């Protein structure tokens, strides 16, 4: 998805414009050194080498300058000369989620200078600090091209927002001319539901099921509807029950009773032991478990409403709720969870969070139904070739403790939780259970 910007707005972003790379600087210094040595010591070989290298650097500079100006003139005349689009993340046969960056070249000319090429780079950033990077060559005018985001690996949960940059550079990587393209690109990697609805809050309505798709056969089919748990038993249509063996409600108010609301609070307070990428992995597991829990509640005829500290309540529609869950990050401001009300409440959070203690104590004293659900540490997700070869170069089998080879901890999205991380998690979980048991046997579940 592309978010347009107002016309006439010029934005100068860091990293755009004309620049010399580190490689170009190194070769420039080498060329100057060779020329100096050739002149001072009258060495013909050093002089020729320095002059040749300097000529290559200056030729690349001239080509990049010329192509960069041609590109800038075209974009200044028509800001929509290059069409960009970013699709939502999907699998499409891949083991992980990926998005697709679509580029449509309408008017921008292809570089004609020898050794000069042009490409488009996109870099998106999520609220959790994760990045999604993709790069592809600029197609010919009138053609289009697609590139996977990210180029390799998978796209983890989050809403990634960023800008695309059109780059003209030489084949040696000495010089580059970067032009930021208008508009903000956005894509979302939605969480996937996991787990089951274990531990419904008491008073949430039991195992009510939606029977709205059941059909009534025979007489009175137009003035009766199937029975839904919660209907007044005095309105049961016993004649239809004796004939068909199913419960139906007599004519009158044919609307089903309102669905019972269960609040799902995602406590995003981040304990100290869940730092770095291990914390992001645990937040992904937390969100997936809460989403699976909510879907199981809705399958029982209940309504789940999400909330989190420092954020507005999640939208009621499914797409808006998925976007809300995908954009959820750890609460770094330090806000305490808001008190949702007397409805049954399910709290999802990490062990060791301190700010939810007052909320749980108040609900316990008020007699409101509450359950605290703590997901376990996530297991290994790195199943791709690149993750196995480049991100975790394992040389031996894993040990039973969950660490890497030779007992090295390897917490992160591509490995089992390390021993130290799991020990800290268990210690915080035991302390949580002991403290909540002091409130009168508080209901704590571990997924």
C-alpha positions in Angstrom: 0.0 0.0 0.0 1.2 3.5 -0.8 0.3 6.6 1.2 0.5 9.7 -1.0 1.9 13.0 0.2 0.7 16.6 -0.6 2.0 18.0 -3.9 4.7 20.6 -3.7 6.3 19.1 -0.6 10.0 18.6 -0.8 11.5 16.3 1.8 15.3 15.9 2.2 15.9 12.6 4.0 19.2 11.4 5.4 21.2 9.3 3.0 19.8 10.9 -0.2 21.8 13.0 -2.7 25.2 12.4 -4.2 27.9 10.6 -2.2 31.2 8.7 -2.2 31.1 5.2 -0.8 33.7 3.8 1.6 35.1 1.7 -1.2 35.4 4.8 -3.4 37.2 6.7 -0.7 39.7 3.9 -0.2 40.5 3.6 -3.9 40.7 7.4 -4.2 43.4 7.4 -1.5 45.1 4.5 -3.1 45.2 6.3 -6.5 46.6 9.5 -4.8 49.2 7.4 -3.1 50.3 5.7 -6.3 50.5 9.0 -8.2 52.5 10.5 -5.4 54.9 7.6 -5.3 55.2 7.6 -9.1 56.0 11.4 -9.2 58.3 11.5 -6.2 60.3 8.3 -6.9 59.9 8.5 -10.7 58.4 5.0 -10.8 56.6 4.5 -14.1 54.6 1.5 -12.9 53.1 3.3 -9.9 52.4 6.4 -12.0 50.5 4.4 -14.6 48.6 2.4 -12.0 47.6 5.6 -10.1 46.6 7.4 -13.3 44.5 4.5 -14.5 42.8 4.1 -11.2 42.1 7.8 -11.0 40.7 7.9 -14.5 38.3 5.1 -13.6 37.1 6.9 -10.5 36.6 10.2 -12.4 34.8 8.4 -15.3 32.5 6.8 -12.8 31.9 10.1 -11.1 31.0 11.8 -14.4 28.6 8.9 -15.4 26.8 9.0 -12.1 26.5 12.8 -12.2 25.0 12.7 -15.7 22.5 9.9 -15.0 21.5 11.4 -11.7 20.7 14.7 -13.3 18.6 13.0 -16.1 16.7 11.1 -13.4 16.1 14.2 -11.3 14.8 16.2 -14.3 12.3 13.5 -15.2 11.0 13.2 -11.6 10.8 17.0 -11.2 8.7 17.3 -14.3 6.5 14.3 -13.3 6.6 13.0 -9.7 4.5 10.0 -10.8 7.0 8.9 -13.4 7.7 5.8 -11.3 4.8 3.9 -9.8 5.3 1.9 -6.6 3.1 -0.5 -4.7 3.6 -2.8 -1.7 1.3 -5.8 -1.2 0.3 -7.3 2.2 2.5 -10.1 3.4 1.5 -13.6 2.3 3.1 -17.0 2.0 2.4 -17.9 -1.7 4.1 -21.3 -1.3 7.0 -19.9 0.8 7.7 -21.2 4.3 7.6 -17.6 5.7 5.6 -14.5 5.1 6.8 -12.1 2.3 5.5 -9.0 0.7 5.8 -8.0 -3.0 7.3 -4.6 -4.1 5.9 -3.7 -7.5 7.6 -1.1 -9.6 6.1 0.4 -12.8 8.5 2.6 -14.8 6.4 5.1 -16.8 9.0 7.7 -18.0 12.3 7.4 -16.2 15.1 6.6 -18.7 17.5 3.8 -18.3 21.1 4.9 -17.8 23.1 5.1 -21.0 26.5 5.8 -19.6 28.8 2.8 -19.7 29.1 1.0 -16.3 26.2 2.9 -14.7 23.1 1.2 -13.5 19.9 2.2 -11.6 17.9 0.3 -9.0 15.2 0.9 -6.5 15.7 0.2 -2.7 13.0 0.0 -0.1 13.6 -0.1 3.6 10.7 -0.4 6.0 10.7 -0.2 9.8 8.2 -1.6 12.3 7.4 -0.3 15.8 9.3 -3.3 17.2 12.5 -2.1 15.5 12.5 -4.8 12.8 13.4 -3.9 9.3 12.3 -5.1 5.8 14.7 -4.4 3.0 14.4 -5.1 -0.7 16.2 -4.0 -3.8 15.7 -4.5 -7.5 16.9 -3.1 -10.8 15.0 -0.3 -12.5 12.9 -1.7 -15.3 12.8 -0.2 -18.8 10.3 2.6 -19.5 6.8 1.1 -20.0 7.8 -2.1 -18.1 7.3 -3.3 -14.6 9.1 -5.5 -12.1 8.5 -7.2 -8.8 10.7 -8.0 -5.8 10.2 -9.9 -2.6 10.3 -8.1 0.7 12.5 -9.0 2.4 14.9 -10.3 -0.3 15.6 -13.4 1.7 14.2 -14.8 4.9 10.8 -14.1 6.3 8.7 -11.1 7.3 7.9 -11.2 11.0 4.9 -9.7 12.6 4.6 -6.0 12.3 3.4 -3.0 10.2 6.4 -1.9 8.2 6.4 1.7 6.9 9.2 3.3 4.8 10.2 5.0 1.7 11.7 3.9 -1.6 14.9 5.4 -3.0 16.0 5.4 -6.6 19.7 5.0 -6.9 22.1 5.5 -9.8 25.6 4.0 -9.2 28.6 2.8 -11.0 29.6 -0.9 -11.4 32.6 -0.5 -9.1 30.5 0.8 -6.2 32.5 4.1 -5.9 29.8 6.7 -6.4 26.0 6.8 -6.0 23.3 9.3 -6.5 20.2 8.7 -4.4 16.7 10.2 -4.9 13.9 9.6 -2.4 10.6 8.8 -4.1 7.4 10.5 -2.9 4.9 8.6 -0.8 5.2 6.2 2.1 5.0 2.5 1.5 3.3 0.3 4.1 2.8 -3.4 4.4 1.6 -5.6 7.3 2.6 -9.1 8.4 -0.4 -10.3 10.4 -0.1 -12.6 13.4 -1.1 -16.2 13.0 -3.4 -17.7 15.7 -1.9 -20.3 18.0 -3.0 -22.2 21.1 -6.4 -23.0 22.4 -8.9 -21.2 24.7 -7.8 -22.8 27.9 -9.1 -21.2 31.1 -12.2 -19.2 30.2 -13.0 -16.6 32.8 -15.7 -17.8 35.1 -19.0 -16.2 34.2 -18.1 -15.7 30.5 -21.1 -17.8 29.3 -19.9 -21.4 29.1 -19.8 -23.3 25.8 -22.4 -21.4 23.9 -22.3 -22.1 20.2 -23.6 -20.1 17.3 -26.6 -22.0 15.7 -27.7 -19.3 13.3 -27.1 -21.5 10.3 -29.4 -24.3 11.4 -32.6 -24.9 9.3 -36.1 -25.4 10.5 -38.1 -28.1 8.8 -41.9 -28.2 8.6 -44.5 -25.9 10.0 -43.8 -22.7 11.9 -40.4 -22.3 10.1 -41.0 -18.6 9.4 -41.9 -17.6 13.0 -39.3 -19.6 15.0 -35.6 -19.7 15.3 -33.2 -22.2 16.9 -32.5 -22.0 20.6 -29.3 -20.2 21.7 -28.0 -20.7 25.2 -29.2 -17.6 27.1 -32.7 -17.6 25.7 -35.6 -17.6 28.2 -36.7 -21.2 28.7 -40.3 -20.2 29.0 -40.3 -19.3 25.3 -39.3 -22.8 24.1 -41.4 -24.2 21.3 -42.1 -27.7 22.7 -44.3 -28.7 19.7 -41.3 -28.3 17.3 -39.1 -30.1 19.9 -41.5 -33.1 20.0 -41.5 -33.2 16.2 -37.9 -32.6 15.3 -35.9 -33.3 18.5 -34.3 -29.8 18.4 -35.0 -26.8 20.6 -36.7 -23.7 19.0 -37.9 -20.4 20.4 -41.5 -19.3 20.2 -42.5 -16.3 18.1 -41.9 -12.9 19.6 -38.5 -11.3 19.8 -36.7 -13.4 17.2 -33.3 -11.6 17.6 -30.8 -13.8 19.5 -29.6 -12.6 22.9 -26.6 -10.2 22.9 -23.2 -11.9 22.8 -21.3 -11.9 26.1 -18.2 -9.7 26.0 -14.9 -11.0 27.2 -12.1 -8.5 27.5 -8.6 -9.5 26.3 -5.9 -7.4 27.8 -2.4 -7.6 26.2 0.0 -6.5 29.0 3.0 -5.1 27.0 5.2 -4.4 30.0 8.6 -5.8 29.0 10.6 -7.6 31.8 14.3 -7.0 31.9 15.2 -10.6 30.9 13.3 -10.3 27.6 15.7 -7.9 25.9 16.7 -7.7 22.3 15.2 -10.0 19.6 14.2 -12.6 22.2 11.7 -10.0 23.6 10.2 -9.4 20.1 9.9 -13.2 19.6 8.0 -13.5 22.9 5.7 -10.6 22.0 4.9 -12.4 18.7 4.1 -15.6 20.7 2.0 -13.5 23.1 0.0 -11.9 20.3 -0.5 -15.2 18.5 -1.8 -16.9 21.6 -4.2 -14.0 22.4 -5.5 -14.1 18.8 -6.1 -17.9 19.0 -7.7 -17.5 22.4 -10.1 -14.8 20.9 -11.0 -16.9 17.9 -11.8 -19.8 20.2 -14.0 -17.5 22.3 -15.9 -16.4 19.2 -16.4 -20.0 18.2 -18.2 -20.5 21.5 -20.5 -17.5 20.7 -18.7 -14.9 22.8 -17.2 -11.6 21.7 -13.6 -10.7 22.4 -12.4 -7.1 22.6 -8.7 -6.4 22.7 -6.9 -3.6 24.6 -3.4 -2.8 25.6 -1.7 -0.2 27.8 -1.1 3.2 26.1 -3.2 2.2 23.0 -6.8 2.7 22.0 -9.1 -0.3 22.0 -8.8 -2.5 19.0 -11.3 -2.1 16.2 -14.3 -4.5 16.1 -13.8 -5.6 12.5 -11.4 -8.5 11.8 -9.1 -6.6 9.4 -8.7 -3.7 11.7 -8.1 -6.0 14.6 -5.4 -7.8 12.7 -3.7 -4.5 11.9 -3.9 -3.5 15.5 -2.3 -6.7 16.6 0.4 -6.5 14.0 1.3 -3.0 15.0 1.5 -3.9 18.7 4.9 -3.2 20.4 6.3 -3.3 23.9 5.1 -0.4 26.1 8.2 1.7 26.6 6.4 4.6 28.2 5.6 2.8 31.4 1.8 3.2 31.4 -0.2 0.9 33.7 -3.0 -1.1 32.2 -6.3 0.6 32.1 -9.2 -0.9 34.1 -11.5 -2.4 31.4 -14.7 -2.8 33.5 -16.7 -5.6 35.1 -16.8 -7.9 32.1 -14.8 -11.1 32.3 -11.1 -10.4 31.6 -8.3 -12.5 30.2 -4.8 -10.9 30.7 -2.0 -12.1 28.4 1.5 -11.0 29.6 5.0 -12.0 30.4 6.0 -13.2 33.8 7.7 -10.6 36.0 5.5 -7.6 34.9 4.8 -5.5 38.0 2.4 -2.8 36.8 -0.6 -5.1 36.4 -0.5 -6.1 40.0 -2.8 -3.3 41.2 -5.3 -4.1 38.4 -5.5 -7.8 39.3 -5.8 -7.0 43.0 -8.7 -4.6 42.4 -10.5 -7.1 40.3 -10.0 -9.8 42.8 -11.4 -7.6 45.6 -14.3 -6.6 43.5 -15.1 -10.2 42.6 -14.8 -9.8 38.9 -13.9 -12.8 36.8 -10.3 -12.7 35.7 -7.7 -15.1 34.3 -4.0 -14.5 33.7 -2.5 -16.4 30.8 1.3 -16.5 30.3 2.5 -18.1 27.1 5.7 -20.2 27.2 8.9 -19.1 25.5 8.6 -19.6 21.7 10.4 -22.5 20.1 12.7 -22.4 17.0 11.2 -20.7 13.9 14.3 -20.8 11.7 13.5 -23.5 9.1 14.8 -21.8 5.9 18.0 -22.5 4.2 19.4 -19.0 4.8 18.5 -19.1 8.5 20.2 -22.5 9.0 23.4 -21.7 7.0 24.0 -18.0 7.6 22.2 -16.9 10.8 23.0 -20.0 13.0 26.1 -21.8 11.7 25.6 -24.9 13.8 28.3 -27.5 13.7 26.8 -30.1 16.1 23.5 -31.3 17.4 21.6 -29.4 20.0 21.8 -30.4 23.6 18.7 -31.1 25.7 18.9 -27.9 27.6 17.7 -25.8 24.6 21.1 -24.1 23.9 23.2 -24.1 20.8 26.3 -26.2 20.1 28.7 -26.6 23.0 26.0 -25.1 25.3 26.0 -21.6 23.8 22.8 -19.7 24.3 21.2 -18.7 21.0 18.0 -16.9 21.9 16.3 -15.3 18.9 13.9 -16.0 16.0 16.1 -18.7 14.6 17.0 -20.8 17.6 15.7 -22.4 20.8 15.7 -20.2 23.9 19.0 -20.2 25.8 19.4 -21.8 29.2 19.9 -18.5 30.9 16.8 -17.0 29.3 14.7 -20.0 30.2 16.0 -20.0 33.8 15.1 -16.3 34.2 11.7 -17.0 32.7 10.9 -19.9 35.1 12.1 -17.9 38.1 9.8 -15.0 37.1 6.9 -17.4 36.5 7.3 -19.1 39.9 7.5 -15.7 41.6 4.4 -14.5 39.7 2.4 -17.6 40.8 3.5 -17.2 44.5 2.6 -13.5 44.6 -0.8 -14.0 43.0 -1.6 -16.9 45.2 -1.4 -14.4 48.1 -4.4 -12.6 46.5 -6.5 -15.7 47.3 -5.6 -18.3 44.7 -5.6 -16.2 41.5 -6.2 -18.1 38.3 -2.9 -18.3 36.4 -2.5 -20.4 33.3 0.6 -21.2 31.2 0.2 -22.0 27.5 
